[in-house]
């Protein structure tokens, strides 16, 4: 089964009613606790051609065929496609809200060496680096109003940009005299802060990144009242997809595709060739 962002966009175009009520759609077949889980299931179904599949057992078989990893709430990523991209799913209740990434800084790509990734994720398939898609859904009530899907290489700076900040903060913590530091994946952990030795201090990073709707507003401003999907894909990535997948979106009357130039996240005066894909249902 083919699975990539173009297949997902085309699949979403064929199931326009599902975005209107995520809870109703999924509560009967899959137990979900909130709209965020419904959004993640919607994304999994889109990438596994399961949006119109009513048999839950068949959905699970589709997931098994397409995905090598379907996530851990506290560790990135949410989804990994076998031998292909990783997907991070974020839900916002306001159209322009910044995205909370918590302890994990923004990723231009996903590296298996990232300490924030679980061991099970690292060994779920043979991989060292994956392109990552940030998938951001604006949910109003139980309806998905818009969906942005952007590649990390056009959205986040290189890994060193963020690692330097994190390491400098950790170095500063280690320079505090007379503290007992402990090994941690966080910015720092100080044990036995008080004379009784019963208080510990965990120092965590709380990363945020601007909503792609704002970050890419120089490329596109959405004003559509119904559901709208906007995707920004590097040109070389777009051209790497199978011809079959490209033809599906290029021949879909609901989808528009335009050539654009995107600011390089590492040097904004340099421009990167990309495709802007918009689906309106």
C-alpha positions as CSV (number, residue, x, y, z in Angstrom):
1,X,0.0,0.0,0.0
2,X,1.4,3.4,-1.0
3,X,1.7,5.8,1.9
4,X,3.0,9.4,1.7
5,X,1.7,12.9,2.2
6,X,0.2,13.1,-1.3
7,X,-1.7,9.9,-0.8
8,X,-3.0,11.2,2.5
9,X,-4.1,14.5,1.0
10,X,-5.9,12.7,-1.8
11,X,-7.6,10.3,0.7
12,X,-8.8,13.3,2.8
13,X,-10.4,14.8,-0.3
14,X,-12.4,11.6,-0.8
15,X,-13.9,11.7,2.7
16,X,-15.1,15.3,3.2
17,X,-17.7,14.4,5.9
18,X,-15.2,12.9,8.5
19,X,-13.5,16.2,9.3
20,X,-16.9,17.7,10.4
21,X,-17.1,15.5,13.5
22,X,-14.1,13.6,14.6
23,X,-15.7,12.3,17.9
24,X,-18.8,10.9,16.2
25,X,-16.8,9.3,13.4
26,X,-14.4,7.4,15.7
27,X,-16.3,6.9,19.0
28,X,-18.2,3.8,17.7
29,X,-15.2,1.9,16.3
30,X,-12.2,3.2,18.2
31,X,-12.3,4.3,21.9
32,X,-11.0,7.8,22.1
33,X,-10.9,10.1,25.1
34,X,-10.7,13.5,23.4
35,X,-10.7,15.3,20.1
36,X,-6.8,15.2,20.1
37,X,-6.9,11.4,19.9
38,X,-9.6,11.7,17.2
39,X,-7.3,14.0,15.2
40,X,-4.4,11.5,15.5
41,X,-6.6,8.7,14.4
42,X,-7.8,10.8,11.5
43,X,-4.2,11.3,10.4
44,X,-3.4,7.6,10.7
45,X,-6.4,6.7,8.7
46,X,-5.5,9.3,6.0
47,X,-2.0,7.9,5.6
48,X,-3.1,4.3,5.6
49,X,-6.1,4.7,3.2
50,X,-8.5,3.8,6.0
51,X,-10.8,6.9,6.2
52,X,-13.6,5.0,4.5
53,X,-12.8,1.7,6.1
54,X,-15.6,0.7,8.6
55,X,-14.1,-2.6,9.7
56,X,-11.9,-1.8,12.7
57,X,-9.9,-5.1,12.4
58,X,-9.1,-4.1,8.8
59,X,-7.9,-0.7,10.0
60,X,-5.5,-2.4,12.3
61,X,-4.2,-4.5,9.5
62,X,-3.7,-1.4,7.4
63,X,-1.8,0.3,10.2
64,X,0.4,-2.7,10.6
65,X,1.2,-2.7,6.9
66,X,2.0,1.0,6.6
67,X,3.4,2.1,10.0
68,X,6.4,1.0,12.0
69,X,5.5,3.1,15.0
70,X,2.3,4.8,16.2
71,X,3.5,6.7,19.2
72,X,4.0,7.5,22.8
73,X,2.2,10.6,24.1
74,X,5.2,11.8,26.0
75,X,7.9,11.2,23.3
76,X,8.2,12.1,19.6
77,X,7.1,11.2,17.0
78,X,3.4,10.3,17.0
79,X,3.6,8.2,13.8
80,X,6.4,6.7,11.6
81,X,5.7,5.3,8.1
82,X,7.8,2.3,7.3
83,X,10.9,3.3,5.3
84,X,9.5,6.8,5.0
85,X,8.6,9.9,6.9
86,X,7.8,10.6,10.6
87,X,4.7,12.5,11.6
88,X,4.1,14.8,14.6
89,X,0.4,15.6,15.2
90,X,-0.6,18.8,17.0
91,X,-4.1,20.0,17.9
92,X,-4.9,23.7,18.5
93,X,-8.3,25.1,19.6
94,X,-7.4,28.6,18.3
95,X,-6.4,29.1,14.7
96,X,-3.1,30.9,15.4
97,X,-2.0,29.3,18.7
98,X,1.7,28.6,19.0
99,X,2.5,24.9,19.2
100,X,3.7,23.4,22.5
101,X,6.6,21.0,21.9
102,X,7.4,20.6,25.6
103,X,10.8,19.1,26.2
104,X,11.5,18.3,22.6
105,X,12.9,21.2,20.4
106,X,11.7,21.7,16.8
107,X,13.1,19.1,14.4
108,X,14.3,19.7,10.8
109,X,14.5,15.9,10.6
110,X,14.0,13.1,13.1
111,X,17.2,11.4,14.3
112,X,17.3,7.9,15.9
113,X,20.0,9.2,18.2
114,X,17.7,11.8,19.7
115,X,17.6,11.1,23.5
116,X,13.9,12.0,23.6
117,X,12.9,9.0,21.4
118,X,12.1,5.8,23.2
119,X,14.1,2.6,22.7
120,X,11.2,0.8,21.2
121,X,10.9,3.6,18.6
122,X,14.6,3.4,17.8
123,X,14.4,-0.4,17.0
124,X,10.9,-0.6,15.4
125,X,12.7,-0.6,12.0
126,X,16.2,0.0,10.7
127,X,16.6,3.7,10.5
128,X,18.9,6.6,11.4
129,X,17.1,9.7,10.0
130,X,13.7,10.5,8.8
131,X,12.0,13.6,7.2
132,X,9.4,14.8,9.6
133,X,5.9,16.3,8.8
134,X,4.4,18.6,11.3
135,X,0.6,18.1,11.1
136,X,-1.4,20.8,12.8
137,X,-5.1,20.6,13.1
138,X,-7.3,23.5,14.2
139,X,-10.3,21.9,16.0
140,X,-13.4,23.9,16.8
141,X,-15.6,21.8,19.1
142,X,-15.4,18.4,17.5
143,X,-14.9,19.7,14.0
144,X,-11.6,19.9,12.2
145,X,-11.6,23.4,10.6
146,X,-8.2,23.3,9.0
147,X,-5.1,21.2,8.7
148,X,-1.6,22.3,8.0
149,X,1.1,19.8,6.9
150,X,4.6,21.1,6.6
151,X,8.0,19.5,6.5
152,X,10.4,20.2,9.3
153,X,13.2,21.1,6.8
154,X,11.2,24.2,5.8
155,X,9.9,24.9,9.3
156,X,12.8,24.3,11.8
157,X,16.5,25.3,11.9
158,X,19.2,22.7,12.0
159,X,19.6,20.6,15.2
160,X,22.7,22.5,16.4
161,X,20.7,25.7,16.6
162,X,18.6,24.3,19.4
163,X,21.2,22.0,21.0
164,X,23.6,24.9,21.6
165,X,20.9,26.7,23.7
166,X,20.0,23.6,25.6
167,X,23.7,22.7,26.3
168,X,24.5,26.3,27.5
169,X,21.7,26.2,30.0
170,X,22.8,22.8,31.3
171,X,26.4,24.1,31.6
172,X,25.2,27.1,33.6
173,X,23.3,24.8,36.0
174,X,26.4,22.6,36.5
175,X,28.4,25.7,37.5
176,X,26.2,26.4,40.5
177,X,28.3,25.6,43.6
178,X,27.5,23.0,46.3
179,X,24.7,21.3,44.4
180,X,24.2,17.6,43.7
181,X,23.5,17.1,40.0
182,X,22.0,13.9,38.6
183,X,22.1,12.5,35.1
184,X,19.0,13.4,33.2
185,X,17.6,13.9,29.6
186,X,16.1,17.2,30.8
187,X,18.0,20.5,31.1
188,X,19.1,19.5,34.6
189,X,18.2,17.8,37.8
190,X,19.5,19.0,41.2
191,X,19.1,16.5,44.0
192,X,19.0,17.1,47.8
193,X,18.5,20.8,47.5
194,X,17.6,21.3,51.2
195,X,19.5,20.3,54.4
196,X,17.2,17.3,55.0
197,X,18.0,16.1,51.5
198,X,14.4,15.5,50.7
199,X,13.8,18.0,47.9
200,X,14.8,17.6,44.2
201,X,14.6,20.2,41.4
202,X,13.8,19.1,37.9
203,X,14.6,21.7,35.2
204,X,12.7,21.1,32.0
205,X,12.7,22.9,28.7
206,X,9.2,24.0,27.4
207,X,9.8,24.6,23.7
208,X,7.2,26.4,21.5
209,X,7.1,27.1,17.8
210,X,5.0,29.5,15.9
211,X,1.9,28.0,14.3
212,X,2.6,27.2,10.6
213,X,-0.5,29.4,9.7
214,X,1.5,32.4,11.0
215,X,5.0,31.2,10.1
216,X,4.0,30.8,6.4
217,X,1.5,33.6,6.2
218,X,3.8,35.3,3.6
219,X,2.9,32.3,1.3
220,X,-0.8,31.8,2.0
221,X,-3.6,33.3,4.1
222,X,-6.6,31.0,4.5
223,X,-10.0,32.6,4.5
224,X,-12.1,29.6,3.6
225,X,-15.2,29.0,5.9
226,X,-15.3,25.2,5.5
227,X,-12.5,22.6,6.0
228,X,-9.2,23.5,4.4
229,X,-5.9,21.6,4.1
230,X,-2.7,23.5,3.4
231,X,0.6,21.7,2.8
232,X,4.1,23.0,2.2
233,X,6.5,20.4,0.6
234,X,10.1,20.9,-0.6
235,X,10.3,20.5,-4.3
236,X,12.9,17.8,-4.2
237,X,10.7,15.8,-1.8
238,X,7.7,16.3,-3.9
239,X,9.6,15.0,-7.0
240,X,10.7,12.0,-5.0
241,X,7.2,10.6,-4.6
242,X,5.9,8.0,-7.0
243,X,4.4,9.3,-10.2
244,X,1.2,7.6,-9.3
245,X,0.9,9.6,-6.1
246,X,1.7,12.9,-7.8
247,X,-0.9,12.3,-10.5
248,X,-3.6,11.7,-7.9
249,X,-3.3,15.2,-6.5
250,X,-2.5,16.9,-9.8
251,X,-5.6,15.6,-11.4
252,X,-7.9,16.2,-8.3
253,X,-10.2,19.2,-9.0
254,X,-10.5,19.9,-5.3
255,X,-6.7,20.4,-5.0
256,X,-4.6,23.3,-6.2
257,X,-0.8,23.1,-6.5
258,X,1.6,26.0,-6.9
259,X,5.3,26.5,-7.1
260,X,6.6,28.7,-4.3
261,X,9.8,29.9,-2.7
262,X,10.2,29.3,1.1
263,X,12.6,31.1,3.4
264,X,15.5,28.8,4.5
265,X,15.0,28.3,8.2
266,X,18.8,28.5,8.6
267,X,19.3,31.6,6.5
268,X,16.1,33.4,5.5
269,X,17.7,35.4,2.7
270,X,18.1,32.1,0.9
271,X,15.0,30.7,-0.7
272,X,14.0,27.0,-1.2
273,X,11.9,25.8,-4.0
274,X,8.7,24.1,-2.8
275,X,5.1,23.2,-3.6
276,X,2.1,24.7,-1.9
277,X,-0.8,22.3,-2.0
278,X,-4.3,23.4,-0.9
279,X,-7.4,21.2,-0.6
280,X,-10.8,22.8,0.0
281,X,-13.7,20.6,0.9
